[in-house]
Amino acid sequence: MDHETLKAALMQGSEDEAATLFNRILRTVVRGALLDSMAEEVTALCGAKHHPAIDSEHRRAGSESGVAYLGGEKEPITRPRVRSDEGEVQLATYAAASTQRNLYDQVISGIVAGGSIRGVSREKGSAIGKSGVSKMWIEHGKKGVEKLRSRDLSKTTWVAMMIDGVFPANETCVVIGIGIDSEGNKHVLDFERGTSESSQCVGDLLRRLVKRGFDPREEDGLLVCRDGSQAISKAVIRRWPWAIQQECLVHCERNVTDKLKRADRAEAKRLFARLRGVEGKEAGEEAFKDLVTFVEERNVAAAEALREREDYLLAFHRLEVPAPLNKTFLSTNCIENVILNWRKATKGVKRWRESGDMIDRWTAFGLLHAEEGFRRISGYEHLGALIEALRGSGSSGGSSGSGQAPSPPSPPELPEHSPLPTESNQP
C-alpha cells in the first residue's frame, strides 16, 4: 500500500476505523522490523544463507512458531532457529521481543490508575494472564519499599515531623511518619507495621529513621506534631526527651465537642478556631483560658482534662512564632491528607493479607503516590523564626514552658473517650 492509498483509506473511515487501521499498519511495520532483526542476527552468527561461514560454530536449524509482544498485544510469528554443538542458541532479538516484560510499564500504569489485577489482565487479553500481572505488581511494590527506605535522611535539615497511624486491616496498624525540612518541603519518611498504634511500634519506626540519618540534635530542636495518642508521646519522649510535642487542636476539638450538648458545640468550635488563629504565648494562653472556662461550665471532667494537657496544646504558641505557621503545626492535617490520599491509592484492594509483605508493598506505593502531590507548607516564609525558636527551646533542656512535659508519663486522655471515626483511626 503506497502513501496515497494509505492516506485515502485513513481519510475515508471514521475516527475509530482510522485508528484501528493505523495501529494495524504500525504493528505490521514493527513485526517486519523484528523479522529483519532476527534474520540479521542469524546471518551474523552463521554467515549468509547460501554461503555459511566455514569457521563458525553456529548453523541454521530451520524455523518454528513463536510469539512476540507488539504494541501491548500477543502476536504469533515464525522465528528462525540456530544451533551449535552445545545445543539450541537463544537469539537475543527474539528473547527481547517474546518476554512479557515489554508490557511491564503498561501493567503498572493500569493498576496505578485504579485498575484491579484481574481487570488489567483482562484488558491485555491473551497477552498476559492474571498471575503475570500479579508478579509484575509484586515486583513493583518491592521496588517501592526499597526506594522509600533507601533514602539518605542525614543530608536534610529537619524542622518538624508528624506521626499518625492507619488501620488497613482489623488487626494491623501502619504508623506513618512525614518530615518537614527547613525550606518547608514535606517528605514521606517511613512507616512501621504492627498490631496496634503502640509505643513499641512507634519506637521501631523512630529507630529506623535514626539509622537512616533522621537524628536531630538537641541544640537544634525538633517539633513533633501528633494526635492525642499516648503511645506516640511515650515513644518520642524515649527517643528525644527534649523535643517539643504539639497535640493536634483539631482532634482535641472533636473530642471536647463530643462531650458537650449540641446547643453548646458551635460556641466551642468558635473558641477553638480562635485558639488556632492567635499568635504567641500570651494570646494563646488567654484564648485557652476562655475555652476552658466555657467547657468547665458544661463538663467539669472535660475541662480538667484540657488543663492537664495544656503544655501539649499550647506548645507551639509558646514558641512565639508568626501565626501563618499555625495552619500547619496546630493540627495533623498534613499527615491526615497523606493518609486520605493513601486510601484513595489503595481503594482497589478488597482483601488485605496480613501475612507476607502485601501491606508493606501497598503502603509504600500509596505513600510514594501521595508524595507526588506534595507542596510546600503554608507560611513556609516564616520557618526561619520557628528554627530559631526551636534552637532556643532545645538549649533550655526542655523546660515546662517549652511545651514538653518534664517527666516521661504521657498526658491523660479525655474521660470516657473512644476514638472518633476519622481517616487516621478508622479500620
Disulfide bonds with the S-S distance in Angstrom:
none
